[in-house]
Amino acid sequence: MNIMFYSFIRWVVRVLVLLINGNTHYENKQALPDGPYVLVGPHRTWWDPLFFALAGSPRKYSFMAKEELFKNPILRWILDHANAFPVNRANPGPSTIKIPVRTLKEGKLAVMIFPSGSRYSQQLKGGAVLIAKLAKVPIVPAVYQGPVKFSHIFLRKRITVRFGDPITVPAGRVTDAMTAQLGEQMQQSFDAIDKAIDPTFKYVPDQKKYLAEKEAGKVK
């Protein structure tokens, strides 16, 4: 049921994107593994997960969503059937790791994670590393370049999603040093992908949302 609903929703989103933008480009898809993986990327807009999901087709994804979204029964039904699972961002519990690890081990879905958490934070977290390690899958970096203001999508501005080469989590215990090293490797991959798409690119967030998140303490 969930797989069919996900496929239907992705088809609907693809048609809508074609109608309202029609200028999307998905690059370096040959880098994607044949099996499941953890897809990571900088979180630049609320809609970049949609474009990552379109770019990674035919692979289907599971993804984390803040638990507040699941309080609305209609939205909860949609999220459940779109392979999302809730996470408490302030106090993440064991399920934050267990659910995606189990999903990856089942082999049907990849897992999409934004390791920077906030759309404006530059601090990579170790959750993606731990999940990939326990599930024994690679980490695939990806980058969205395009409008960060929703109305600009309708101006048919170019949108690009590009994948980077997979990152293998080394054998052994997950240490702080390993997490820091892989976090740096992810950030270097994001920077290299940005440069490959457009050497002059510089991410400028929507200032109103940036200031709101900064006031809420989500930006360091």
GUDRENGU-624750 format. One record per residue (C-alpha): x, y, z. Coordinates in steps of 0.25 Angstrom, whole numbers, padded with zeros to 4 digits, always signed. Layout:
! GUDRENGU-624750
XYZ
...
END
This chain:
! GUDRENGU-624750
+0000+0000+0000
+0011+0010+0004
+0019+0007-0008
+0008+0009-0018
+0004+0022-0011
+0018+0027-0011
+0019+0024-0026
+0006+0031-0028
+0010+0043-0020
+0023+0044-0027
+0017+0044-0041
+0007+0055-0037
+0019+0063-0032
+0027+0061-0044
+0015+0066-0053
+0013+0078-0044
+0028+0081-0045
+0028+0080-0060
+0016+0089-0061
+0021+0100-0052
+0036+0100-0054
+0040+0090-0065
+0054+0094-0063
+0059+0082-0054
+0073+0075-0057
+0077+0062-0049
+0092+0060-0051
+0102+0048-0048
+0091+0038-0045
+0101+0027-0049
+0108+0029-0036
+0096+0024-0029
+0098+0009-0023
+0089-0002-0028
+0085-0005-0013
+0080+0003-0002
+0088+0015+0004
+0087+0027+0012
+0085+0040+0004
+0090+0052+0011
+0090+0067+0007
+0089+0081+0012
+0075+0085+0015
+0073+0098+0007
+0058+0098+0006
+0046+0091+0011
+0044+0085-0003
+0058+0080-0006
+0054+0066-0001
+0043+0065-0012
+0054+0068-0023
+0064+0058-0017
+0053+0048-0017
+0050+0051-0032
+0065+0051-0035
+0067+0038-0029
+0056+0031-0036
+0053+0019-0038
+0059+0017-0024
+0048+0020-0013
+0052+0027+0000
+0048+0027+0015
+0051+0040+0022
+0050+0047+0036
+0040+0057+0039
+0038+0066+0051
+0028+0059+0060
+0019+0072+0061
+0015+0069+0046
+0008+0056+0051
-0001+0063+0060
-0010+0066+0048
-0018+0053+0045
-0019+0056+0030
-0004+0060+0029
+0000+0048+0038
-0007+0039+0028
+0000+0045+0016
+0014+0044+0023
+0011+0030+0028
+0008+0026+0014
+0020+0033+0008
+0029+0025+0017
+0032+0036+0027
+0035+0034+0041
+0034+0044+0053
+0046+0049+0061
+0047+0058+0073
+0057+0068+0069
+0060+0073+0083
+0060+0059+0089
+0062+0049+0079
+0060+0035+0084
+0066+0021+0080
+0055+0020+0069
+0062+0031+0062
+0073+0021+0059
+0066+0008+0059
+0055+0011+0049
+0064+0015+0038
+0074+0004+0041
+0062-0006+0040
+0057+0000+0027
+0071+0000+0020
+0073-0015+0024
+0060-0019+0018
+0066-0014+0005
+0054-0008-0002
+0056+0007+0002
+0068+0017+0003
+0067+0027+0015
+0068+0042+0013
+0075+0050+0024
+0079+0064+0025
+0090+0063+0035
+0091+0078+0037
+0077+0078+0044
+0073+0092+0042
+0072+0098+0028
+0083+0108+0032
+0092+0100+0042
+0106+0096+0037
+0108+0086+0048
+0108+0072+0043
+0102+0062+0052
+0106+0047+0054
+0093+0041+0052
+0095+0038+0037
+0108+0032+0040
+0103+0023+0051
+0091+0019+0043
+0099+0015+0030
+0109+0008+0039
+0099-0001+0046
+0091-0004+0033
+0104-0006+0026
+0101+0003+0014
+0108+0015+0008
+0106+0029+0009
+0102+0037-0003
+0104+0052-0003
+0094+0061-0012
+0092+0075-0014
+0080+0084-0018
+0083+0097-0025
+0071+0105-0029
+0061+0115-0023
+0060+0116-0008
+0048+0125-0009
+0036+0117-0013
+0030+0127-0023
+0043+0127-0031
+0040+0113-0035
+0029+0118-0043
+0038+0127-0051
+0044+0114-0057
+0058+0117-0051
+0067+0105-0053
+0067+0094-0042
+0079+0084-0041
+0080+0072-0032
+0094+0066-0034
+0099+0053-0027
+0113+0051-0022
+0121+0038-0021
+0117+0029-0009
+0125+0030+0004
+0128+0017+0011
+0127+0016+0026
+0140+0009+0030
+0140-0004+0039
+0141-0003+0054
+0134+0005+0065
+0128+0018+0062
+0136+0028+0070
+0135+0043+0071
+0148+0044+0062
+0141+0035+0051
+0128+0043+0052
+0136+0056+0051
+0144+0051+0039
+0132+0046+0031
+0125+0059+0035
+0136+0067+0028
+0136+0057+0016
+0121+0060+0014
+0123+0075+0015
+0135+0074+0005
+0126+0066-0004
+0115+0076-0003
+0125+0087-0007
+0130+0080-0018
+0117+0076-0024
+0112+0091-0023
+0125+0095-0030
+0122+0084-0041
+0108+0090-0043
+0112+0104-0043
+0126+0109-0039
+0121+0123-0036
+0109+0117-0027
+0108+0123-0013
+0096+0119-0004
+0088+0130+0001
+0076+0126+0010
+0063+0133+0011
+0066+0144+0021
+0052+0144+0028
+0053+0129+0031
+0068+0130+0034
+0065+0141+0045
+0053+0133+0050
+0061+0121+0052
+0073+0129+0058
+0063+0135+0068
+0058+0121+0072
+0072+0117+0074
+0073+0107+0063
+0085+0114+0056
+0099+0114+0062
END
